[in-house]
Amino acid sequence: MPRRDTDPYASFNFLLEIGGITKAGFSEVTGLNAESTVIEYREGNEGSLTPRKLPGLIKNGNVTLKRGVSTDPEMFNLFKAVMDGDIIRDPSMSIVLLDEKRQEVVRWNLLNAWPSKYMAMDLKANANEIAIETLEICHEGVERQ
């Protein structure tokens, strides 16, 4: 059955692009959000007992990327550059949502993004689960295309 314009997309087909190049596949991407802080303001001569609510600073959540551990050190190397003092704020880091045919349908561009945290998995001898590594990306804004 053909897709209708009103059908939502599934959230399991996505990519991470850095500088226009697909860097890695991930099992999970979370934290793609932004919010405006609220400033409450009231002058003493106002007749209302409730303050006005004005928009304040915009806060962008950090994006967390998770994937299974493999022999590819790409995730750790992205963070290692920060540990080495080589913080490069990537102007073109994107999370790309794909449709069922693996075609791009939505793109979120992270502005001035850089890796702020790397976390390896917990090692447990009696566990029966996939080893997951995590990379947290901070950014200064998001654009949706």
trRosetta pair geometry for C-beta under 8 A, 3 or more apart (Angstrom, degrees):
i j d omega theta_ij theta_ji phi_ij phi_ji
3 7 5.3 -120 -162 49 81 140
3 99 7.3 -36 -70 -166 167 134
3 100 7.5 178 -62 19 128 122
4 7 4.8 112 58 -23 79 100
9 13 8.0 -95 169 51 109 104
9 97 6.0 102 113 154 149 126
9 99 5.9 -97 -127 -104 114 71
9 105 5.7 167 -82 83 153 154
9 106 7.2 -161 31 1 154 117
10 13 6.5 68 87 7 100 96
10 100 7.3 75 21 -72 120 81
11 14 7.4 -9 -179 -33 57 122
11 97 7.4 -54 -128 -131 54 115
13 97 6.9 85 89 -169 76 58
13 98 3.9 -89 135 70 112 99
13 99 7.0 -50 78 64 144 4
13 100 7.4 176 -9 -90 157 31
13 102 6.5 -128 -170 -103 135 62
14 26 7.2 -41 91 59 101 98
14 29 6.2 -90 106 10 151 135
14 95 6.2 5 -180 179 121 88
14 96 6.2 158 -158 82 68 52
14 97 5.3 -29 -100 -103 94 52
14 98 6.3 -170 -84 8 35 85
15 22 5.2 -53 -174 -128 129 108
15 25 7.1 -53 -116 -105 68 63
15 95 7.5 167 82 -156 47 47
15 96 4.6 -10 56 57 94 107
15 98 6.9 64 -11 -32 98 116
16 22 7.1 107 74 -152 51 62
16 23 5.3 -52 100 49 99 103
16 24 6.0 -3 54 57 118 74
16 26 6.2 62 -19 -12 118 122
16 29 7.6 160 -69 -89 103 131
16 65 6.4 11 -67 -118 150 143
16 93 7.4 -10 -174 -171 89 89
16 94 7.4 159 -158 84 45 51
16 95 6.0 -22 -103 -103 66 66
16 96 7.7 -174 -81 17 18 83
17 20 6.1 6 173 -127 120 14
17 21 6.4 148 -155 66 79 27
17 22 5.6 -48 -96 -88 77 51
17 23 6.8 148 -127 -6 25 87
17 92 7.6 -55 119 140 99 87
17 93 7.1 168 90 -154 59 43
17 94 4.5 -4 57 58 104 98
17 95 7.9 -170 22 -77 76 21
17 96 6.0 48 -10 -18 113 120
18 21 6.3 -34 69 61 65 82
18 23 4.8 34 14 -45 108 132
18 90 5.7 -53 -152 -156 94 158
18 92 7.3 115 -164 94 40 76
18 93 5.2 -4 -108 -109 74 81
18 94 8.0 -171 -73 24 36 66
19 90 6.7 -98 -48 -152 81 112
19 92 5.6 96 -96 77 35 115
19 93 8.0 -4 -26 -77 54 59
20 92 6.4 -8 -36 135 74 138
23 74 6.2 166 171 170 93 137
23 78 7.8 57 176 -70 148 131
24 65 7.9 95 83 162 120 139
24 67 6.4 -102 148 -24 121 169
24 72 7.3 166 -114 119 111 139
24 74 5.3 173 -66 95 125 142
24 75 6.5 -17 -17 -60 175 88
25 67 6.5 126 99 -124 61 132
26 29 5.8 84 102 -55 141 88
26 65 4.9 -89 -119 -167 150 93
26 66 6.1 105 -171 67 100 43
26 67 4.5 -97 -123 -65 59 103
27 66 5.5 -59 62 104 91 90
27 67 5.4 141 0 -111 85 50
27 68 6.4 77 -29 -26 131 81
27 132 7.2 -86 46 -123 136 112
28 64 7.6 -9 116 109 98 92
28 65 7.5 156 87 -157 60 37
28 66 4.2 6 55 50 101 113
28 67 7.9 -164 29 -63 67 51
29 32 6.6 33 141 -32 104 117
29 63 6.5 -7 -170 -175 92 102
29 64 7.2 159 -154 81 43 54
29 65 5.7 -6 -105 -104 77 67
29 66 7.7 -157 -68 22 38 74
29 95 5.8 140 179 -139 163 139
30 63 7.3 160 83 -156 39 55
30 64 4.8 -12 61 56 89 104
30 66 7.9 24 5 -5 100 109
31 61 4.4 -143 -174 134 84 116
31 62 5.3 -24 161 89 150 52
31 63 4.8 -175 86 -109 105 35
31 64 5.0 93 3 3 129 85
31 136 7.9 22 43 -140 165 88
32 61 7.2 -145 -95 74 3 112
32 63 5.5 38 -76 -107 70 104
32 95 6.4 -96 -95 47 140 156
32 108 5.9 52 -160 127 132 171
32 142 6.9 121 -167 -125 82 159
33 60 7.5 161 93 -156 50 51
33 61 4.3 35 60 14 90 132
34 58 5.9 7 180 180 110 104
34 59 6.8 167 -156 86 61 46
34 60 4.9 -22 -104 -104 90 68
34 61 6.9 -131 -72 5 41 79
34 141 7.5 35 -103 -140 143 53
34 142 5.8 -152 -38 31 127 114
35 58 7.2 165 86 -154 31 61
35 59 5.4 -14 62 59 81 94
35 61 7.8 58 -1 -37 95 95
36 55 4.7 -34 172 -150 142 97
36 56 6.3 140 173 52 80 60
36 57 7.4 169 -151 90 60 31
36 58 5.5 -36 -96 -98 68 68
36 59 7.7 163 -98 16 18 75
37 55 7.8 106 70 -170 51 53
37 56 3.8 -50 83 72 93 122
37 57 5.2 20 24 54 118 75
37 58 7.8 -145 3 -81 76 21
37 59 6.4 75 -42 -17 94 110
38 53 5.3 -23 -166 -161 111 103
38 54 7.4 129 -164 64 59 41
38 55 7.3 -51 -110 -110 52 38
38 56 6.3 -143 -71 3 3 109
39 53 7.3 139 71 -159 48 50
39 54 4.5 -32 68 68 102 95
39 55 7.3 13 17 97 96 12
39 56 4.4 121 -35 -66 99 109
40 51 4.1 76 179 101 94 146
40 52 7.2 152 -156 75 52 45
40 53 5.9 -25 -99 -99 67 67
40 54 7.8 170 -86 21 19 77
41 51 5.7 144 61 -175 24 110
41 52 5.1 -29 68 62 84 96
41 53 8.0 157 22 -91 75 21
41 54 5.9 10 9 1 121 121
42 46 5.8 -112 -165 37 82 141
42 48 7.6 -122 -132 84 112 94
42 50 7.6 -160 -88 129 131 28
42 51 3.8 -100 -43 -109 106 82
42 52 6.5 153 -79 9 62 74
43 46 5.1 111 64 -28 79 102
58 141 7.4 49 108 -106 135 86
60 138 7.8 116 98 -167 106 68
60 139 5.7 -81 128 82 146 82
60 140 6.6 148 25 -156 147 14
60 141 6.0 -138 -63 -87 147 29
60 142 6.2 148 -134 -16 122 97
62 116 6.5 -87 -132 46 134 133
62 117 7.8 46 169 20 152 116
62 136 5.0 24 155 -179 129 104
62 137 6.4 162 -169 76 79 43
62 138 4.9 -43 -109 -90 97 69
62 139 7.7 140 -120 12 52 73
63 95 7.1 -152 -158 -44 151 137
63 110 6.6 -90 -1 -92 143 144
63 113 7.8 -17 31 -138 124 129
63 136 7.2 154 80 -158 44 55
63 137 4.5 -17 63 61 97 102
63 138 8.0 178 22 -83 72 24
63 139 6.9 23 0 -1 109 118
64 134 6.1 -13 -171 -167 99 107
64 135 7.5 156 -156 81 52 43
64 136 5.2 -22 -101 -103 73 77
64 137 7.7 -170 -77 20 27 73
65 75 7.4 -153 100 -124 119 117
65 134 6.9 150 79 -157 52 55
65 135 4.7 -13 60 61 105 92
65 136 7.6 -174 20 -82 72 29
65 137 6.7 46 -11 -12 109 109
66 132 5.3 8 -173 -178 105 118
66 133 7.3 167 -147 83 59 38
66 134 5.1 -19 -97 -101 79 79
67 70 8.0 -47 134 -2 109 101
67 75 6.8 -173 47 -55 118 144
67 132 6.9 159 84 -148 20 74
67 133 6.4 -21 66 58 71 81
68 130 4.9 -60 -114 170 110 123
68 131 6.5 87 -159 73 70 62
68 132 6.1 -54 -97 -97 45 61
68 133 7.8 60 166 15 12 79
69 120 7.6 46 -90 -149 130 83
69 121 6.3 -99 -32 -3 128 125
69 130 8.0 171 22 166 78 79
69 131 4.2 -36 21 107 122 111
69 132 6.9 -145 -25 -95 83 10
69 133 5.1 94 -82 -22 85 107
72 75 7.9 82 112 0 89 82
73 76 4.9 -58 -172 51 83 111
73 77 5.2 89 125 -32 93 103
74 77 5.7 -61 -143 38 27 113
74 78 6.6 34 158 -26 63 99
75 78 5.9 -48 -156 23 32 112
75 79 7.2 16 153 -4 61 104
75 118 6.8 139 144 -132 92 109
75 133 5.6 142 92 112 152 128
75 135 4.9 -140 -162 -46 103 130
76 79 6.0 -64 -158 44 38 103
76 80 5.9 46 147 -32 72 108
76 118 6.0 91 -118 -162 60 152
76 133 7.4 -56 -55 176 88 152
77 80 5.1 -46 -135 30 36 119
77 81 6.9 48 161 -27 61 91
78 81 6.5 -50 -170 18 28 111
78 82 8.0 22 139 -9 57 101
78 115 4.8 110 132 -26 101 150
78 118 7.9 149 75 -81 86 118
78 135 6.3 39 75 -147 130 147
79 82 5.5 -51 -165 32 50 113
79 83 6.5 50 141 -19 75 102
79 115 4.5 -107 -87 124 70 139
79 117 7.4 -34 -122 128 132 11
79 118 3.8 -108 -2 -41 174 126
79 135 6.3 -147 -47 -129 114 100
80 83 5.2 -50 -148 37 42 115
80 84 6.2 37 153 -16 70 106
81 84 5.8 -59 -147 41 30 109
81 86 4.5 -79 -176 81 83 106
81 87 7.3 138 127 -87 91 32
81 88 6.6 -33 143 9 140 101
81 115 7.8 98 54 43 96 117
82 85 7.8 60 180 -62 31 13
82 86 7.2 -100 -77 65 25 59
82 87 5.4 52 -119 -92 74 80
82 114 6.5 124 -86 163 119 110
82 115 5.7 -134 -19 78 137 89
82 116 7.3 -172 -151 -103 169 33
87 114 5.5 37 -165 -162 89 158
88 114 6.6 158 75 -108 45 110
89 112 4.2 -8 176 -159 123 75
89 113 6.8 128 -162 51 66 26
89 114 5.2 -68 -101 -43 56 113
90 93 4.4 79 102 -39 128 103
90 110 7.7 46 85 88 100 100
90 112 7.5 138 61 -148 42 22
90 113 5.1 -35 59 67 95 85
90 114 6.6 145 5 -77 83 63
91 111 7.0 2 -145 -147 59 58
91 112 6.5 6 -96 -74 60 52
92 109 6.8 -47 -141 -147 50 108
93 109 7.3 123 75 -160 47 59
93 110 4.6 -33 84 57 101 108
93 113 4.1 -78 40 56 140 140
93 137 6.9 -147 138 -170 155 148
93 139 7.3 -135 66 -95 124 127
94 107 5.3 -10 -170 -170 127 101
94 108 6.4 152 -156 78 69 48
94 109 5.0 -32 -96 -99 91 61
94 110 6.9 -171 -86 9 34 78
95 107 7.4 156 79 -156 47 52
95 108 4.7 -5 55 57 95 104
95 110 7.3 64 -10 -29 92 106
96 104 5.4 -54 -172 -122 116 103
96 106 7.5 162 -156 88 48 52
96 107 5.1 -12 -107 -107 76 81
96 108 7.9 -155 -72 27 36 65
97 104 7.4 98 74 -152 50 59
97 105 5.6 -60 100 63 94 91
97 106 4.2 12 44 56 119 96
97 107 7.5 -144 22 -70 73 38
98 101 8.0 -128 170 74 96 49
98 102 5.0 1 175 -143 138 43
98 103 6.3 135 -155 60 82 26
98 104 6.1 -51 -101 -89 69 40
98 105 6.6 119 -142 6 21 91
99 102 7.3 -92 68 -21 58 13
99 103 5.2 -13 38 56 104 84
99 105 4.9 90 -45 -39 97 129
104 107 6.4 11 -174 -56 121 102
106 144 6.8 -19 -170 -166 100 94
106 145 7.2 153 -161 79 52 56
107 144 7.4 150 83 -158 51 47
107 145 4.4 -11 62 57 100 105
108 142 5.5 -10 -174 -169 102 111
108 143 7.2 156 -157 77 51 45
108 144 5.5 -20 -102 -100 74 69
108 145 7.8 -171 -78 19 28 73
109 142 6.9 151 76 -157 51 55
109 143 4.5 -8 54 56 104 99
109 144 8.0 -159 19 -73 74 23
109 145 6.8 50 -15 -12 105 111
110 113 3.9 47 120 -57 119 135
110 137 6.5 31 161 135 169 130
110 139 4.0 -107 -177 -102 101 160
110 141 7.7 148 -161 82 46 46
110 142 5.9 -22 -103 -102 57 78
111 139 5.7 112 58 176 53 105
111 140 5.0 -78 98 71 99 83
111 141 4.0 1 36 62 132 92
111 142 6.9 -139 1 -70 89 28
111 143 6.9 81 -47 -13 105 97
112 139 6.1 134 75 -155 64 67
112 140 4.3 10 58 19 120 119
112 141 7.5 60 28 27 96 85
113 137 5.2 15 -173 175 113 113
113 138 7.0 170 -144 88 64 39
113 139 4.0 -23 -91 -93 83 101
113 140 7.8 -140 -65 10 52 70
114 137 7.1 166 84 -151 20 74
114 138 6.5 -18 62 59 70 82
114 139 7.8 146 14 -84 54 59
115 118 6.8 33 163 -57 125 89
115 135 5.6 -50 -134 -174 117 105
115 136 6.9 110 -159 75 67 49
115 137 5.6 -49 -97 -97 54 68
116 136 5.3 -59 65 101 87 99
116 137 6.9 124 9 -136 86 18
116 138 4.3 45 -26 -9 138 111
117 134 7.6 -12 115 116 97 98
117 135 7.3 157 88 -159 59 40
117 136 3.8 16 53 39 103 120
118 133 7.4 -5 -172 177 86 104
118 134 7.2 154 -160 87 42 61
118 135 5.6 -9 -107 -107 72 72
118 136 7.7 -139 -64 20 33 76
119 133 6.9 170 89 -162 55 61
119 134 4.2 -5 58 59 102 107
119 135 7.9 -164 24 -71 70 33
119 136 7.7 49 -5 -17 104 101
120 133 5.5 -26 -119 -115 50 94
121 131 4.4 -157 33 -161 162 76
121 132 5.2 116 -88 54 114 52
121 133 6.1 -83 -32 -71 85 58
122 127 7.9 117 101 -39 96 160
123 131 7.8 11 -95 -116 70 116
124 127 3.8 83 81 -23 111 116
139 142 6.7 84 104 -65 138 78
